[in-house]
Amino acid sequence: MAVMRAHRFKVGETVGVVQGNAGPAMPIGRYVVVRLMPSADGEHHYRVKSAADGREWALAEGQMRPVAAH
């Protein structure tokens, strides 16, 4: 059994969405990681909150990129 690496992003970290990878309904912008979710299909998942409107979304790690916080 393979050991999975730790989550790349931490709670409170500001992230961006990889364009074209998060679905058409999710606006591009800054999001804050609010919860680490269980892994599925070999990829970590997260709950993120929009810095613009406060809505929450679920994302896989491959759908996110690090950004500088302001």
A tleap script that builds the chain and sets N, CA, C and O, in Angstrom:
source leaprc.protein.ff14SB
mol = sequence {
  NMET ALA VAL MET ARG ALA HIE ARG PHE LYS
  VAL GLY GLU THR VAL GLY VAL VAL GLN GLY
  ASN ALA GLY PRO ALA MET PRO ILE GLY ARG
  TYR VAL VAL VAL ARG LEU MET PRO SER ALA
  ASP GLY GLU HIE HIE TYR ARG VAL LYS SER
  ALA ALA ASP GLY ARG GLU TRP ALA LEU ALA
  GLU GLY GLN MET ARG PRO VAL ALA ALA CHIE
}
set mol.1.N position { 0.847 -1.180 0.000 }
set mol.1.CA position { 0.000 0.000 0.000 }
set mol.1.C position { 0.892 1.243 0.000 }
set mol.1.O position { 1.827 1.342 0.794 }
set mol.2.N position { 0.601 2.177 -0.882 }
set mol.2.CA position { 1.396 3.406 -1.002 }
set mol.2.C position { 0.992 4.390 0.091 }
set mol.2.O position { -0.179 4.480 0.459 }
set mol.3.N position { 1.966 5.117 0.597 }
set mol.3.CA position { 1.708 6.152 1.586 }
set mol.3.C position { 1.492 7.456 0.846 }
set mol.3.O position { 2.296 7.844 -0.002 }
set mol.4.N position { 0.396 8.131 1.175 }
set mol.4.CA position { 0.084 9.379 0.499 }
set mol.4.C position { 0.826 10.536 1.167 }
set mol.4.O position { 0.971 10.573 2.389 }
set mol.5.N position { 1.281 11.452 0.369 }
set mol.5.CA position { 1.971 12.633 0.889 }
set mol.5.C position { 0.974 13.552 1.581 }
set mol.5.O position { -0.237 13.393 1.429 }
set mol.6.N position { 1.485 14.502 2.332 }
set mol.6.CA position { 0.640 15.461 3.059 }
set mol.6.C position { -0.049 16.416 2.093 }
set mol.6.O position { 0.380 16.578 0.950 }
set mol.7.N position { -1.117 17.044 2.563 }
set mol.7.CA position { -1.781 18.078 1.771 }
set mol.7.C position { -0.772 19.168 1.419 }
set mol.7.O position { 0.052 19.549 2.250 }
set mol.8.N position { -0.839 19.658 0.209 }
set mol.8.CA position { 0.072 20.713 -0.252 }
set mol.8.C position { -0.295 22.072 0.349 }
set mol.8.O position { 0.584 22.865 0.686 }
set mol.9.N position { -1.589 22.334 0.480 }
set mol.9.CA position { -2.069 23.618 0.981 }
set mol.9.C position { -2.552 23.464 2.414 }
set mol.9.O position { -2.962 22.378 2.824 }
set mol.10.N position { -2.501 24.559 3.180 }
set mol.10.CA position { -2.891 24.559 4.586 }
set mol.10.C position { -4.126 25.430 4.795 }
set mol.10.O position { -4.410 26.322 3.996 }
set mol.11.N position { -4.854 25.165 5.874 }
set mol.11.CA position { -6.008 25.986 6.238 }
set mol.11.C position { -5.525 27.424 6.429 }
set mol.11.O position { -4.513 27.661 7.089 }
set mol.12.N position { -6.246 28.373 5.855 }
set mol.12.CA position { -5.896 29.787 5.943 }
set mol.12.C position { -5.065 30.287 4.772 }
set mol.12.O position { -4.892 31.494 4.607 }
set mol.13.N position { -4.549 29.374 3.957 }
set mol.13.CA position { -3.715 29.756 2.809 }
set mol.13.C position { -4.589 30.277 1.669 }
set mol.13.O position { -5.680 29.762 1.427 }
set mol.14.N position { -4.095 31.305 0.972 }
set mol.14.CA position { -4.792 31.865 -0.183 }
set mol.14.C position { -4.351 31.115 -1.432 }
set mol.14.O position { -3.159 30.920 -1.666 }
set mol.15.N position { -5.332 30.697 -2.234 }
set mol.15.CA position { -5.059 29.940 -3.459 }
set mol.15.C position { -5.852 30.532 -4.615 }
set mol.15.O position { -6.788 31.308 -4.418 }
set mol.16.N position { -5.462 30.153 -5.812 }
set mol.16.CA position { -6.198 30.506 -7.012 }
set mol.16.C position { -6.714 29.247 -7.664 }
set mol.16.O position { -6.339 28.138 -7.283 }
set mol.17.N position { -7.568 29.419 -8.637 }
set mol.17.CA position { -8.140 28.299 -9.373 }
set mol.17.C position { -7.410 28.165 -10.695 }
set mol.17.O position { -7.170 29.161 -11.379 }
set mol.18.N position { -7.058 26.950 -11.057 }
set mol.18.CA position { -6.438 26.696 -12.350 }
set mol.18.C position { -7.525 26.865 -13.399 }
set mol.18.O position { -8.516 26.135 -13.398 }
set mol.19.N position { -7.339 27.830 -14.294 }
set mol.19.CA position { -8.356 28.142 -15.300 }
set mol.19.C position { -8.713 26.914 -16.123 }
set mol.19.O position { -7.846 26.146 -16.539 }
set mol.20.N position { -10.018 26.748 -16.346 }
set mol.20.CA position { -10.512 25.659 -17.169 }
set mol.20.C position { -10.522 24.314 -16.478 }
set mol.20.O position { -10.901 23.311 -17.081 }
set mol.21.N position { -10.107 24.277 -15.207 }
set mol.21.CA position { -9.993 23.004 -14.519 }
set mol.21.C position { -10.984 22.863 -13.380 }
set mol.21.O position { -11.102 21.777 -12.813 }
set mol.22.N position { -11.698 23.913 -13.024 }
set mol.22.CA position { -12.597 23.868 -11.875 }
set mol.22.C position { -14.068 23.897 -12.277 }
set mol.22.O position { -14.940 23.886 -11.409 }
set mol.23.N position { -14.351 23.933 -13.547 }
set mol.23.CA position { -15.731 23.965 -14.006 }
set mol.23.C position { -16.195 25.377 -14.298 }
set mol.23.O position { -15.674 26.335 -13.726 }
set mol.24.N position { -17.171 25.514 -15.185 }
set mol.24.CA position { -17.609 26.834 -15.633 }
set mol.24.C position { -18.342 27.650 -14.575 }
set mol.24.O position { -18.371 28.876 -14.674 }
set mol.25.N position { -18.932 27.018 -13.569 }
set mol.25.CA position { -19.707 27.755 -12.571 }
set mol.25.C position { -18.837 28.455 -11.538 }
set mol.25.O position { -19.294 29.389 -10.880 }
set mol.26.N position { -17.599 28.021 -11.386 }
set mol.26.CA position { -16.725 28.591 -10.361 }
set mol.26.C position { -15.966 29.784 -10.903 }
set mol.26.O position { -15.187 29.646 -11.847 }
set mol.27.N position { -16.185 30.969 -10.313 }
set mol.27.CA position { -15.476 32.163 -10.786 }
set mol.27.C position { -13.972 32.096 -10.504 }
set mol.27.O position { -13.540 31.554 -9.487 }
set mol.28.N position { -13.203 32.646 -11.408 }
set mol.28.CA position { -11.757 32.753 -11.209 }
set mol.28.C position { -11.522 33.848 -10.171 }
set mol.28.O position { -12.178 34.889 -10.205 }
set mol.29.N position { -10.610 33.620 -9.274 }
set mol.29.CA position { -10.321 34.618 -8.249 }
set mol.29.C position { -9.523 34.003 -7.123 }
set mol.29.O position { -8.962 32.915 -7.258 }
set mol.30.N position { -9.479 34.716 -6.007 }
set mol.30.CA position { -8.748 34.252 -4.823 }
set mol.30.C position { -9.704 33.508 -3.896 }
set mol.30.O position { -10.860 33.894 -3.719 }
set mol.31.N position { -9.191 32.438 -3.316 }
set mol.31.CA position { -9.948 31.622 -2.380 }
set mol.31.C position { -9.070 31.323 -1.177 }
set mol.31.O position { -7.847 31.246 -1.294 }
set mol.32.N position { -9.697 31.156 -0.024 }
set mol.32.CA position { -8.971 30.809 1.194 }
set mol.32.C position { -9.354 29.379 1.568 }
set mol.32.O position { -10.535 29.033 1.597 }
set mol.33.N position { -8.348 28.550 1.852 }
set mol.33.CA position { -8.596 27.174 2.263 }
set mol.33.C position { -9.222 27.208 3.656 }
set mol.33.O position { -8.636 27.759 4.588 }
set mol.34.N position { -10.422 26.614 3.801 }
set mol.34.CA position { -11.100 26.601 5.092 }
set mol.34.C position { -11.130 25.218 5.732 }
set mol.34.O position { -11.365 25.097 6.935 }
set mol.35.N position { -10.891 24.161 4.930 }
set mol.35.CA position { -10.892 22.814 5.508 }
set mol.35.C position { -10.159 21.841 4.595 }
set mol.35.O position { -10.284 21.902 3.372 }
set mol.36.N position { -9.398 20.951 5.202 }
set mol.36.CA position { -8.766 19.859 4.460 }
set mol.36.C position { -9.774 18.724 4.400 }
set mol.36.O position { -10.335 18.328 5.422 }
set mol.37.N position { -10.002 18.205 3.204 }
set mol.37.CA position { -10.977 17.141 3.005 }
set mol.37.C position { -10.250 15.813 2.803 }
set mol.37.O position { -9.045 15.793 2.555 }
set mol.38.N position { -10.976 14.717 2.909 }
set mol.38.CA position { -10.347 13.419 2.654 }
set mol.38.C position { -9.871 13.303 1.207 }
set mol.38.O position { -10.373 13.982 0.311 }
set mol.39.N position { -8.918 12.450 1.011 }
set mol.39.CA position { -8.398 12.200 -0.337 }
set mol.39.C position { -9.323 11.232 -1.065 }
set mol.39.O position { -9.956 10.372 -0.452 }
set mol.40.N position { -9.386 11.387 -2.373 }
set mol.40.CA position { -10.182 10.499 -3.217 }
set mol.40.C position { -9.443 10.297 -4.530 }
set mol.40.O position { -8.903 11.244 -5.103 }
set mol.41.N position { -9.423 9.079 -4.993 }
set mol.41.CA position { -8.757 8.749 -6.256 }
set mol.41.C position { -7.305 9.207 -6.275 }
set mol.41.O position { -6.793 9.607 -7.321 }
set mol.42.N position { -6.631 9.153 -5.113 }
set mol.42.CA position { -5.222 9.497 -5.038 }
set mol.42.C position { -4.923 10.981 -5.026 }
set mol.42.O position { -3.770 11.376 -5.200 }
set mol.43.N position { -5.946 11.823 -4.822 }
set mol.43.CA position { -5.722 13.267 -4.819 }
set mol.43.C position { -6.383 13.893 -3.595 }
set mol.43.O position { -7.507 13.539 -3.238 }
set mol.44.N position { -5.678 14.824 -2.956 }
set mol.44.CA position { -6.229 15.540 -1.802 }
set mol.44.C position { -7.316 16.500 -2.265 }
set mol.44.O position { -7.274 17.021 -3.379 }
set mol.45.N position { -8.297 16.725 -1.381 }
set mol.45.CA position { -9.386 17.656 -1.652 }
set mol.45.C position { -9.460 18.693 -0.539 }
set mol.45.O position { -8.976 18.478 0.573 }
set mol.46.N position { -10.083 19.831 -0.871 }
set mol.46.CA position { -10.144 20.973 0.037 }
set mol.46.C position { -11.505 21.639 -0.057 }
set mol.46.O position { -12.201 21.521 -1.065 }
set mol.47.N position { -11.875 22.338 1.005 }
set mol.47.CA position { -13.016 23.240 0.992 }
set mol.47.C position { -12.406 24.632 0.978 }
set mol.47.O position { -11.576 24.954 1.829 }
set mol.48.N position { -12.810 25.466 0.016 }
set mol.48.CA position { -12.263 26.813 -0.108 }
set mol.48.C position { -13.400 27.830 -0.105 }
set mol.48.O position { -14.528 27.522 -0.490 }
set mol.49.N position { -13.083 29.046 0.337 }
set mol.49.CA position { -14.075 30.119 0.418 }
set mol.49.C position { -13.616 31.279 -0.446 }
set mol.49.O position { -12.463 31.702 -0.366 }
set mol.50.N position { -14.515 31.790 -1.269 }
set mol.50.CA position { -14.214 32.914 -2.147 }
set mol.50.C position { -13.914 34.165 -1.333 }
set mol.50.O position { -14.666 34.520 -0.425 }
set mol.51.N position { -12.812 34.829 -1.663 }
set mol.51.CA position { -12.473 36.097 -1.016 }
set mol.51.C position { -13.400 37.211 -1.496 }
set mol.51.O position { -13.543 38.230 -0.819 }
set mol.52.N position { -14.033 37.028 -2.661 }
set mol.52.CA position { -14.894 38.062 -3.244 }
set mol.52.C position { -16.321 38.028 -2.702 }
set mol.52.O position { -16.862 39.067 -2.326 }
set mol.53.N position { -16.943 36.828 -2.656 }
set mol.53.CA position { -18.354 36.773 -2.268 }
set mol.53.C position { -18.657 35.829 -1.109 }
set mol.53.O position { -19.811 35.716 -0.695 }
set mol.54.N position { -17.643 35.152 -0.578 }
set mol.54.CA position { -17.844 34.300 0.593 }
set mol.54.C position { -18.423 32.930 0.323 }
set mol.54.O position { -18.598 32.145 1.255 }
set mol.55.N position { -18.728 32.618 -0.935 }
set mol.55.CA position { -19.260 31.284 -1.244 }
set mol.55.C position { -18.174 30.233 -1.085 }
set mol.55.O position { -16.998 30.502 -1.331 }
set mol.56.N position { -18.572 29.035 -0.671 }
set mol.56.CA position { -17.624 27.936 -0.499 }
set mol.56.C position { -17.750 26.934 -1.639 }
set mol.56.O position { -18.824 26.711 -2.197 }
set mol.57.N position { -16.588 26.332 -1.963 }
set mol.57.CA position { -16.488 25.361 -3.042 }
set mol.57.C position { -15.595 24.211 -2.600 }
set mol.57.O position { -14.761 24.379 -1.711 }
set mol.58.N position { -15.763 23.061 -3.207 }
set mol.58.CA position { -14.874 21.927 -2.984 }
set mol.58.C position { -13.970 21.791 -4.206 }
set mol.58.O position { -14.441 21.818 -5.343 }
set mol.59.N position { -12.669 21.645 -3.961 }
set mol.59.CA position { -11.700 21.531 -5.048 }
set mol.59.C position { -10.723 20.400 -4.784 }
set mol.59.O position { -10.404 20.090 -3.636 }
set mol.60.N position { -10.256 19.792 -5.856 }
set mol.60.CA position { -9.154 18.843 -5.774 }
set mol.60.C position { -7.848 19.633 -5.850 }
set mol.60.O position { -7.813 20.738 -6.391 }
set mol.61.N position { -6.785 19.062 -5.309 }
set mol.61.CA position { -5.501 19.771 -5.272 }
set mol.61.C position { -5.033 20.197 -6.668 }
set mol.61.O position { -4.442 21.267 -6.814 }
set mol.62.N position { -5.281 19.394 -7.676 }
set mol.62.CA position { -4.867 19.721 -9.033 }
set mol.62.C position { -5.617 20.890 -9.650 }
set mol.62.O position { -5.224 21.401 -10.698 }
set mol.63.N position { -6.696 21.315 -9.003 }
set mol.63.CA position { -7.475 22.444 -9.493 }
set mol.63.C position { -7.032 23.769 -8.870 }
set mol.63.O position { -7.593 24.824 -9.168 }
set mol.64.N position { -6.018 23.700 -8.003 }
set mol.64.CA position { -5.592 24.878 -7.248 }
set mol.64.C position { -4.146 25.234 -7.540 }
set mol.64.O position { -3.340 24.391 -7.936 }
set mol.65.N position { -3.836 26.534 -7.330 }
set mol.65.CA position { -2.442 26.990 -7.456 }
set mol.65.C position { -2.187 27.985 -6.329 }
set mol.65.O position { -3.105 28.677 -5.891 }
set mol.66.N position { -0.943 28.058 -5.859 }
set mol.66.CA position { -0.638 29.028 -4.801 }
set mol.66.C position { -0.639 30.450 -5.350 }
set mol.66.O position { -0.248 30.678 -6.495 }
set mol.67.N position { -1.074 31.396 -4.543 }
set mol.67.CA position { -1.004 32.825 -4.889 }
set mol.67.C position { -0.567 33.583 -3.653 }
set mol.67.O position { -0.725 33.101 -2.532 }
set mol.68.N position { -0.022 34.761 -3.856 }
set mol.68.CA position { 0.412 35.614 -2.746 }
set mol.68.C position { -0.814 36.229 -2.082 }
set mol.68.O position { -1.699 36.737 -2.770 }
set mol.69.N position { -0.874 36.191 -0.780 }
set mol.69.CA position { -1.981 36.801 -0.042 }
set mol.69.C position { -1.805 38.320 -0.001 }
set mol.69.O position { -0.683 38.825 0.029 }
set mol.70.N position { -2.921 39.031 0.001 }
set mol.70.CA position { -2.897 40.501 0.100 }
set mol.70.C position { -3.521 40.958 1.375 }
set mol.70.O position { -3.591 42.160 1.632 }
savepdb mol mol.pdb
quit
